[in-house]
Amino acid sequence: MPTRRQILKTIRNLHRRREPLNITAVKRYHPELMKAVYAIKPYWGWKKALEAAGIKYSDIEMELLDYCECEICHARKKILSFHVLQKHGVEMDDYRIDYPESDVICEEIRARRAKMKNTEMPHWEPFWTVEYALDRLWARYEKGLAINCHAIFLNEPSLTLTLQRRFRFRDTTLSLHDMVLKEKLGLKPEDIRIKPRSLKNKEEVLDVIIKRWNRNLPLNSSGLNKGKNRIQALRRGATRMFGSWKKAIEAAGLDYNLINKNPLKYPTPEKLLHEILRRRKAGLPLNAKALSRRGKNGNETLYRKGREYFGSWKKALKVAGIRYKDVVKVSGPPQKYPTAKAVIVEIQRRQKEGISIRRSDIIAGSHFDGPLYAGAMRHIGSWDIAVKRAGGSYQVP
């Protein structure tokens, strides 16, 4: 593992050669350097590394790609959602789970869409990455700003979302936010929280559980979180000390299935397959997007258990005798420009009326027409070629 001195020497050489030094560019061209920086303990981070090398963030070169690469076929697209669904018949929910570190929207568009404004502490990167989220947490800590979960959610909700998308910790004794503080930043979560937890040890937890059971008070999830008898700190404390709510209930000598109003769903693969077939017969949706959403037709447990038992939702459907492409909504809404001719006619109309046909204006400018650009890419393969076929003299900016 490179030392701090070696890392700083490499960073200075890259800066001297005017290579881009924003986080995504360094991860792209020098992934080992980025890994080395975030492996340094105590926490260092990319911003601190640049400062130690005597380089200001405002002085670095930045590179933002105008494409992202499909992990399945390596095709390059500005946005992958349409391509992945149409070309491979895979929903974006499944794609994100299978390739959690893969970009699905190109960096140029992400930077343009990102709302990087904060009155407490200005931003220095053009959009969110997990490394940037960690750097901002550390920078807030050094500036004396609150970094408890509540404060982060109120001031920078995108930071929390970025961490949630990337990290999936198995240790249920700590929340994701606390685990990031402990494992990634080397901080003590108990020093960061607004107020200490009320339950101090396992004996107190078991005593409360037994008392609620004897008084016939609810011990299921909804009963603990709602109503006049709610006691949210009990479940949090029990999970922290025993590893899970189920283990705490069993440690109290109670049957978990008796205290849970909704017994464990789909305890075997066979019961899960039975539910899949029941939904199919009832005409209920079986695509990942519908199952993962809340509502009367949603069933996140079914989707999660299917992936757990069979490795992926696609395989679960296959075992149930259902073709994945039959339940995934591949067709989408009707296309505004269904043919290459329709695209060319619209471009010619724009030219005749003096409306901009520059790619930047079509994608995100004042003359935005996303379906037109998508139609050109789909039927013709390139916006520049589509403009030329329409008799235009468009030049790539």
N, C-alpha and C positions, 0 to 999 in steps of 0.2 A: 504493500500500500504506500503510495507517495506521501512524503512528509509535507508539512505546510510550506516549507521553503521551496520544494520542488513544484508544488502546485502554483505558488505565486510566480515563480520563474516562467512556467508555461503560460499563465494568464498574461503576463507582460509581453511575452513573445507574440501571442495571438493578437493582442491589442496593437503592437508595433506593426504587424502585418495587415492591420485594418480588417481583421476577420470579425464577423458578427459575434457579439457577446451577450445577446439576450438569451434567456434560459432555453427556449425551444431550439434555437440555432446551435447552442453548445451541446445540447442533448443529441442533436442530429449528427453533428460532425465530430464531436469529442465526448462520447457518452461516458468513457472511463474517467475523464476529468470531472464531469459532473458527479459521478458516483463517489469519487474520492473526496470531493468537497463535502458532500452530505454524510460521509462516513466519519469525518473528524468529530471527536468528542473533546470537550463540551461543544454544544451546537455551534456551528460556524455559519453555514448557509452561503448562497452565491453572492448576495449583496455585501456581506461582511468580507468575503474573499476578495471581491473587487476593491473594496475600500482599503484592505490590507495591502493590495498591490499598487495602491496610489492612483486608482482609476475611478472617476466619477461616472455614475450611471448615465448622466446626461451627455457624456463624451463617447460612449460606446457606439459601434455600428450595430444596427438591427436588421434582421432579415425575417420577413414574414412570407411564407409560401402561399401561392394562390391555388394550391391543390392539396388534396389529401389522398392517400393511397389505400385502396381496398385490400384488406388482409386476405381475402379469398382468391381474387384473380389478379391483384396488383394493378388494376386500372386506376387512373388518376382522375379525380373529379373534385370540383369545388365543394360539393355537398354529397355525401354518400348515401343518404337515406333512400332516395328514389332508386339509385343504381342497385343497392343491396336487395331491395324488395323486388324490383322488376327483373334483374339479371339472375339473382340467386334464390329468390323466393324466401328470403329470410327477413323477419321483422327486426327493426332496429333495437328493440328491447333485448332480443336474443343476441344480436351482433355485439351490443355493448357488453353483455355478460361474458361472451366468448373472447372478446378482444378489449379488455377494460382500459388498456393504455393506448389504444388506437384512436386517432382523431377521426371524427365523422364530418366536421366542418373545417374548411381550410382556415389557416391562420389569419389571412387578410380579412375574411368575413367575421371571424371571431373578434378580431380587434375592432372592427367597425361597429359591431353590435354591442360590445362590452360597455357597461356603464361604470367606468373607472373614475368615479368621483367620491371623495371622502373628505369631510371637513376636519376630522381629527388628525389624519395622516395621509398626505398625498400619495398617489400610486406612482410606481416607477417602471412597472412592466405593462405592456399593452393589453394583456388579457390574463385570465386565471390559468395557472398550472398548479399541480400539487406542491412543487418546490416553492413557487411564489407564495402560496398560502402559508406554508411553514415559515418562510422568511418574514411575512407580514405579522404572523403571530409573535415571532421572536422580537421583531422591531417594536411592536406594541408593548411587549413585556419590558424591553429596555427603556422605553420612553415613560414607563409608569402608567400606561393606559390599561384599562381592565381587559383581561383575556378570559374571564369566566364564560361559560357557554351562553348565558343570558345576554351578556354585553356584546359578544361576537354576533349572535343572532340578530340583535337590534341594529348594530352598526354596519356589519358586513356579512349579510346572509349568504352572499356568493362564496365567501371563504368556507363557511360550514358546508355548503353544497359540494364544493370542490373536494373537500376531505371525505365526505360521505360517498362520493362516486368512486374514489380510489381505494379507501381503506375498508377492509371487512375483518374486524378483529374477532377471534373466537373466544377470547377471555371475557365472559359476560359479567365479571365482577366489577368492571369499570365501563363507563359510557365511552363511546367513540371519541368524544372530545377529551375526556380525561386520559384515555389511552394515548392519544396523540401527544398530549402534554408530557406524559411520562416516558413513552418509548422513543419519540422522535426529538423532543426538545430537552429531555432530561430534567423536567420540572416536577414538583410534587403537586398533584391535583388538589390535595386537601388545603394547600396554601393559596390556591387560586379561587376556590369556591367562595361565593358570597357568604354562606353560612354553613356551619358544620352539620353533618347528618345527625339525626336525633337518636338513632339506635346505635348503641356502643358495642355490643357483642352478641354472640349467637344465643346466649341464654335469654337476653331481652327479646330477641326476635321470636324464639320458640314460645316464650311466655305469652306474647301478644297473640300469636297464631292460635294457641290452645284456648285462650280466653275468648277470642272471637268465635271459635268453634263451639265452645260450651254455651255461649250466649246466642247461638244460631245466627250470627252475623256473616255476611257473605265473605268468602275467601277467593272467589274467582276474579279474574282480571277486571271485568266491568264493575263488579261490586266494590273493588278496592279503589277504583278511580272515580266513581260517580256516587251521587246521593249523599244523604246526611251522615252516613256511616263510612264515608270514604277515608282511606288512610294510605296515601300514595307512598309515604316514606317507608312503610312496612315492606312493600315489594322491592323497592330499591335496596333497602338494607339487607333483606334476605338474599337477594341475587348477588350482592357484593360479597356477603360472607359465606354463602353455601355454594355459589356457582350458578344456581338457577332457582326459580320459584318452586319448581317441582321437587328439587332436592330438599328445600327447606320444609315443604309440606310433609315429605316422607320422613324427615328427621324428627318431625313433631309426632310421628306415629299415625298419620292420617293417610287415607287413600286419595291420591291426586284426582282420580277420575270421579270420586264422589263429591269433591268440593268444586269441581269445574262444571259449570252449567253446560258447556259445550265440550264433551269428551274429546280426547285426542282424535283429530280427523285423519283418516287414511293411514292407519297403523301398519298396513301391509301394501305391497305393490298391487295385489289382486283387488283390494278395495278401492284403490286409486283408479285402476283401469275400469272398474265397475262404474265409478262416478263419471269418468270421461265418456263412456258409452251412454250413460243416462242423459248427460248434457247433450250429446249428439242427437239422441232420439227426441229430446225435448226441443231441439232447434236452438239451443243456447250457444253463444259464441265460444270457440275454443282457441282463438288466437291469443298470443301472449299479451298483446296490448289490452284487450278487453278483460282478460283474467287478472291482470296486474292493477287495474283501476278499481277504485271504490264504486259501489253501486249494487243494484240488485243482481246484475249479471256478472259481477266480479267475483273472483275466487283466488286470491293470491296464494292461499295455502295449497290449493290443488296444483298451481303452477310451480311453486317452490318444491313441493314434495315430488312432483314429476321429474324435475331436474335432479333431485337428490337420489331418487331410486334408479333412474335410467341414464343419467349423465347429461341429458338435454331434453327439452320439451318436444323437440322433433322426434327423438327416439321413443319417447313415451307414447306419442300419437301413433307411431309406426307399430309398436307392440300391440296397441289397441286396435290395429287394423284400419287406421285412418291415415290418409295421405296428408302430409303437412301442407302441401299447396292447396288442398281443398278447404282448409280452414283459415289460411292466411289471406287477407284481403289484398291480393296482388294488383287487381285492376285499378283501384283508386277511383277518384272522381273523373268525370269526363274531361278529356283534354281540350283546352281552348284552341290549340293549333294542332289538329290531329295528323296533318301531313306536311311534307316539305314544301309543297306548293302554298299551303296556308301561311307558313312562316314567311316565305318570300313575298307573297302578296302584302302582308302586313308591313314588312320592311319597306317595300316600295311605296306604300301609302304614307308611312312616316316621312320618307324622303320628300315626297311630293308636297306634304304639308309643312315641311321645314322642322319636323320634330327630330331631336337628337337620336342617332343610332349608335352612339359611342357605347362600348360595352359597359363602362363604368356607370353610365346613366341608366342603362337598361337594367343592370343588376341592383343598383342601390340609389340612383340619382333621382332627380325631380321627374324624370320620364320613365320611372320604374315599370317594368313589365316582366316579372319573373317567369310566367308561363311562356312568353315569347322566347326568352333565352333558353329555357328548358327544352322547348320544341326544336330550336335550332340545334342544340347539342344532341337531342335524341334522334332526329330525322336526318341531319346533315353532318353532324360530328364536330362542327366548329362554328363559332359565331362569325369569325372572319370570312370563312368560306360562304356562309349563308349570305353575308352582306355583298360579297363579290357576285354571287349568283343573281342577286337582286339588282345588279348593275350599279352598286354603290362604290365609292372610293374610300371606304373606311380604312383608317390606319390604326394599328394597335398602339395604345398610349405607352 
